[in-house]
Amino acid sequence: MKKKSLLFITAFFSLSFLIAQDESSYGVGEWFRFEMSYSGWMKAGEATLTVNEGYYKSKPVYHIVGKGWTTGAVSWFFKVEDRYESFIDKRNNKPYRFIRDIDEGGHTKNIEIEFDQGKNKAHVHNIKHNKKSVHDTEPNIQDMVSTFYYLRNNLDVENLKVNDEVSVNMFFDEENYGFKLKYLGEEIIKTEFGKVHSLKFRPYVMAGRVFKEEESLTLWVSNDKNKIPLRVKADLAVGSLRADLDAFKGLKHPFKIVVDN
């Protein structure tokens, strides 16, 4: 698997069938901000996810924009400036277009992907290397950003059992990738906003240069209709990374805080 960015980690929260629009977990105007810390004490960076109104070839879409960047001392020796965009059909959560423009310590990529969901093709334009290619994809393919929103809408929480696994067909850069995550159960966690009922997951990632082992990530999302990403912990090949939601706005459903008696 290719090098992961801070934003990619937050994007792991993220299956496909038509749903009624009023049952969606998110809508236009939703915005999240995350604070990253390295090895439990050093502030490492920030990331945001924004849901905008948009169009793709005259079709109404959610235009998702994700940004990630390093801050403070970390940026002195490893500067990150990442931008991701996904154009998602409002009716069925399928992505039509994906943009990945990143600079991670001098490692750069600038890739645009057009998805032909009818023919199961991905048209990849590697702008940095001036290269175009076409790849076969699985039906209902997702990109690394749309997966997050796709899962928020389609996780069957009521029927999930501990150790159940959820799978998504994802296309990343120039290859198909079978993304899986395991459900670990419910947990009440402390957040910037108070105690929150959460669902706990463990995504499977590629062990190696970035992640220490296949089960290096632990993820928490709110156990409500929003499925808000609350926290991510990652054991990296060197050190560890934690991402916490520290600001949000534009939620479609009420966000519930546990009240202590």
N, C-alpha and C positions, 0 to 999 in steps of 0.2 A: 504494500500500500504506500501511496506517496506521502510526503511530509504533511503533517497536519498543522493547522493554524489554531490560534486561540478560539476563533469563531467556530471552527469545525467541531471543537469539543462541545461548545454550547449547542451546536446543531444536532447532536446525537439523540435528543429527546424524541425526536420525532418518530398504510396498507390501503384495496381501493374499491369502493363502490359508491354509487350516487347517494347523496344525503340531502335532506331538505335544507334549504338555505337558513331557516331560522334555528336549525339544530347545530349550526356550525359553532365551533369553540372559539372562533376569532372573527374579526371583521376589520374594515378599513379604519385606520386611526390607532390601532393597537401599537404600543411601543414598549420595548423592554431595554433596560440598561443593566449590564453585569460588571461587577468588579472582580478582577483576577488577582490572586495572590500566589506567590511562589514559595514552596517549602514551608507554608504555614505562617509566614511573617512578613515577607517582602511584597509590597504591591507590585504587580507585574503588568497590569494593563486594564483596558476596558473594552467592552463590546456592546453593540446595540443591534436590535432587530426592529424594523418598522414595516407596517403593513400599509401600503398606499393603494389608491385607486389607479387602474391602468387599463390599457387596451393592447391586444396583440392581434394584428391583422383583422381589426374591427370587432374582435371578441372581447367582452369585458373580463378582466383578469384582476387578481390581486398581484400587485407589483411589490414583492418583498425585497427590502434592502437590508443587508447585514454588513456591519463594519466592525473591525477589530484592530486594536493598536496597543503597543506597549507604552508604558509611562515610567517616570522616575528613573531610578538607577538601572533598571533592566534595559531601558532603551539606549543607555550609553554603550552597551556592548552587544545588544541584540535587538535591533529595531524592527518592529513589525507594523506594516500598514496594509491591511487586507480589506477588500470590498467584494461582496457577493450579491448577486441579484437573481431573483427567480420570478418568472411570470406564470402564475398558476390559474388555470381555468376555475372560475367561481362556482361552476356547477358540479364538477367532479374531482377537483383537486389534482388534476394532471398538469404537469409543467409543460410549457411550450418553448420556453427559452431560459437559458441559464448563463450567467456571467461570473467568471472567477478572475479577479485582477488582484494579485498579491505580491507583496515584497516582504520576505521574512529573512532578515539578516543578510540581504543581498541575493537570496534565492527568489527569483521572480517567475511568475506565470501570468499570462494574459490569454484566457481561453473563453470563447463563446460557443455555446451549444444550442442548436435548434432541434427540438424533438418533433418527429412526425409520429404522433401517437397512433394514427391509423395504420401506418405501414411498419411500425416498430423499428424506426431508424433514428439514429442520432447523427446529425451533421455537425462535425466539430471543426471549428476554425481556431487554430493555434496562431494567434496574432503575433506573438513574440518571434516565432520561427517561420511565419508566413506559410503555414501548411494547413491544407484542408483535407478532411477524411470523412468517410461515412461508415457507421458501425451498426450492426444488428443489435437490437435491444429486446429485453423481455417485455411482454405486454404490461401496460400500466406502469411504465418505468417512472422512477422518481429521481430528482437530483438531490444533492446533499443538503440543500436548504428546504426544498419542498417536502422532504421526508418528515421534517419536524412538524409541519402543519398538517400533513397527511395523517400522521399518527395521532395527533391531538383530536382529530375528528373521528377516527375510526377504531381506536382502541376499545374493545369490549370489556370495560373495567368490571362490570357486574359478574362476568363469567370467568375472569382471570383467576387462576390458582397459583400459589407460590411455586416457583420453578417452571412455570409455563414460559415458552419462548414465542416471540413474535418476529416475523420475517418481513423484509421489504426488499424489492428489487430496485437497486440504485445504480445509476450510471455516474461514474466519477472520472473526470478528465477524458480518457479514451478507452475505458473498460467498464464492463458490467461488474457489479459488486453486490453479493448477497449479504445485506446487513441484517443482523439478528440481535435481539436483546432479550434478557431473561428477567422475569418479574420476581422481585424479592419480597414483596408484601407491603403492608402499610406502616407508616411511622409518623409520629408527630415531631417536627423539627422546629428549632428556633431560627427565626429570620429577622431581617431588618424591620419587619412589620408586625412581629409577634409570633406566637406559636401557630403552626399551620399543619393540618392533616395532609399528608403527602403519600404518593405512591413511589416506591423505590424500585429502580431497574439497574441491570448490569448489561451494558452493550458489549458485544464481542468485537475487539479491535485486533489489528495485526501487530503482534509483538515484534520488537526489533529496535530500530534507531530511536523512535519517539516514545513508544509505550513499553513498559517493563515486561508485561506479559499480556496474554489474550484477554484476561479479565481485569484490566487495570482501571476501568472506569466504574464509578458509581453515580447514579443520577436520581434526583428527586423532582417530582412534579406535583402540583397541587391536586388534591383529590376532590375536584369539583368540576363544573362544566367547562371551565377555562383551560384546564391542564397546563397551568403556568409553569415554566421551568424555574425552579427555585434554587437548585444547587447542583454542582458537578464537582467530584473529586477524581483526580487522575494521578496514578503513579507513573511517572515518566522514567525513561532510561536514566536520566540524571535529575534527582529531586522529585518534587510533586507540584501539582497545580490544582488550585481550587477556584471555582467561579461561583459567585453569589449574586442573585438578583438584588439590586439595591434601589431600583426605581422602575415605575411602570405607569402607563396611562392608557385610556381607551379600551378597557376590558369590555367584552360583550356581556359577561355574566357577573354576578356578585362574587367578590373575593372574600372567603370566610376566614376569620381569625379565631383561634381557640381562646375562650374566655376562662381563666382560672377561677375556681370557686374559693 
